[in-house]
Amino acid sequence: MRKLTYYVAATIDGFIATEQGAVDFFPVGGDHGPTITAQYPETLPSEVREALGIRSANANFDTVIMGRKTHDFGVRTGTASPYAHLRQFVVSTTLTTPPDPAVELISADPLARVRALKREQGLGIWLCGGGELAQELLPEIDQIFLKLYPTVLGRGRPLFGAGPRLPEPAQFKIITSQVFEDGVAFLKYARVS
C-alpha cells in the first residue's frame, strides 16, 4: 500500500504560513536546499524544476494532494497546475470545477479519497498542505517529513490547523534527522502502528 507523507516546512513555533498564506519569511539559500532538493526533486514546482534543469524521474512521490489555500498560492504566482509532473488533487468545498484540466478536484470526503489512492499502485502520495487538510487527513498520514526552520513567527497557519481534538494522540517516531549549518533541521517521522 502507498504511503501518505506530509512533507512541509514549518517554523519552530509550528506555523507553515502567515495568517494571509505568505511563506516568504522562510529563509532562502543556505546548505539545506540543495541536499533536500536532491533527495526530493519532485517536491519542486514544475516551473522551478524546469528553470533548474531538473529532469529526473519522480523518485518518492507520483501524486500530490493540497488544500485550496495551498493551491491558491500557486494561482497567485501564475499557475493553476503547479506540479504538472505529478498527479494533482485539490481539496475544496468552495470550488465547483477543477482549477485546471490537469488538476483533479476533491469536493467531499477527502479521507475516503486518500484511502482509495493509497490502495492504488504507484509511488508515495505527498500532502503538501495545508494545515487544516493535514488535520482532516491525520488518520491516514503515515509519515511526516518536516523542514524545521529556526524562525519564530508568533502566529499564522498551524502545522495541523485548529481542527477538532483527536480521541487520542497520534504517535510518530523519528526515523532520521539532519541539522544543516544554516540552522534548518530536516526531520522524518513515521507513524507508530
Secondary structure, DSSP 8 states (H G I E B T S, - for coil): ---EEEEEEEETTSEEE-TT---TTS---SSHHHHHHHH-GGGS-HHHHHHHT-----SSEEEEEEEHHHHHHHHHTT-S-TTTTSEEEEE-SS-SS-SSTTEEEE-S-HHHHHHHHHHSSSSEEEEEE-HHHHHHHGGGEEEEEEEEES---SSSEETTTT----SS---EEEEEEEE-TTS-EEEEEEE--
